[in-house]
Amino acid sequence: MSETRAVDHSEDLLSLPSALPAWQAVQQQALRLADTRIADLWAADPERAGRWLTRAGPVLMDLGKQRLDAEALSDLLDLAEATDVRGVLRRQFGGEPVNLTEGRAAWHTALRATQPLPEVQASLQRMGEIVAQIHHGQWRGSTGYPIRDVVNIGVGGSDLGPRMVCDALTHAACPEGRTLGIHFVSSIDGAQLAKLLRRLRPETTLFLISSKSFTTSDTLANARTALDWLARAVPSTEEAMRHHVIGISATPAKMAEFGIPPENQLLFWDWVGGRFSLWSAIGFPIALLLGMDGFRELLAGAAFMDQHALEAPLIDNLPVLLGLIGVWNSTFLGLRGHAVLPYDGRLASFPAFLTQLEMESNGKSVTRAGVPVNYATCPVLWGEIGPNAQHAFYQLLHQGTQAVSADFIAPVRRYQHAAEGLQAQHRLNLANCLAQSQVLAFGDGCLPAPDPSPHRRYPGNQPSTTLLLDELTPHALGALVALYEHKVAVMAAVWDINPFDQWGVELGKKMAGEAERLLCGGDPSARADGSTLALVAHIRALQENA
Ligand code: F6P
């Protein structure tokens, strides 16, 4: 029998934020409120309304439907002090190497600073020049036609951010942006690309190959397919690269290796994390759509929220409050799912963007020092345009067995100069938003006489935050996205985790290489488990027969 030695983890445990008296105080609050319902909180404090509304610039946040009272919030704010949330934000905003495992900064705030670094200034300048050339038909395809369609090839942060903003702000496009087709392609199987290429003309198409690392196999595979397609109309690869390809990356050497000439390269830096990169040259499709003035408006909205995050007292600080509520729900109330519910079809891509931002950042289980945590961190996020989700998964939120939290997001002003029909649609949309958060919070307590049938009961007590934007403008969207970026940082600070690395995705990439070798012909050195080998055998047999 092998000898086992008891390992003393007590020191490790003491290093965790859960050992802090402030953490234990919040834990006590969660126990005290365990059986208290949102409806009880309102009955106990009818003045609650005003206290839970906080506004910063174009964003109003209502926490009135969360499951906590003023006393619990006060202890959460003490926990923010005890975990030095403000200091963590200051170090991040100051460009310190807060991403400890990769030894680099997470300095996306520098991309929207009012006094930008010289390299940021230069990148914006270069983006502006190319945007103008494309807008004015001076950037031409190899046969002399102006560019009509731009295809962004990227994945993760090199896709989700610019895609989400372009979807959200089509209505704010500049006149030249309105005439361009701006498309996004990410899937490794080439399905999205193939579908798109069927209706584009190589002579008038420009590809943006967007990849921070320029090693991501999904992006490079799509890029190669795009080059093959271009070759039909532009036989010289050099010409194709010069007229039809722009590379956007933090690794110029890799872009050069791929054949992209230096004048067609837009750069950003390793201190910009992929999921925080839409403010950099990765936002080039946004600049094409909105024009540089619109892009700068987006940056200014984010800069506004940066300053608010740094300077507003904790109790009035939107990112701090949103982050603390996230920790409260996930860690202290044990809610393991969080739904993102925009009541605006233009924000269709916002839930997908947030899933990467939050889950890739905070899906961690060790502290910054590498100690395993003994508390729950990031919940599972998912989402959909709210009214569509009402007809899909809200049933589970209303009557399922799962306790979840939600964010409702909606613009207040819309269609002001449009036909009455559209104004009525917006009213209906807002009414649904308000109705659903009420039913989630109060259940059939909303009704004077609830139906006694168990099938028709609504237990309620599902907490939610409502975020109202004055209007969906570039400035307001910039502020909203920065709000969530800092929410993520606040949560990470309280949990003492590093939100800026993503080691969890690396092993899968390595194993994809092994699996590819197996699929190519059973390389005996490739590693796989029995289940995978059986699947490979099945695939190979079917493909060989075909
Ligand atoms: O695999 C995860 C990831 O590294 C993300 O963090 C990143 O946004 C995405 O892949 C794309 O990476 P790149 O921009 O280097 O192609």
Residues whose N, C-alpha, C, O or C-beta is under 5 A from the ligand:
A	BS01	F6P	V155 G156 G157 S158 S210 S211 K212 S213 F214 T216 G274 R275 Q502 V505
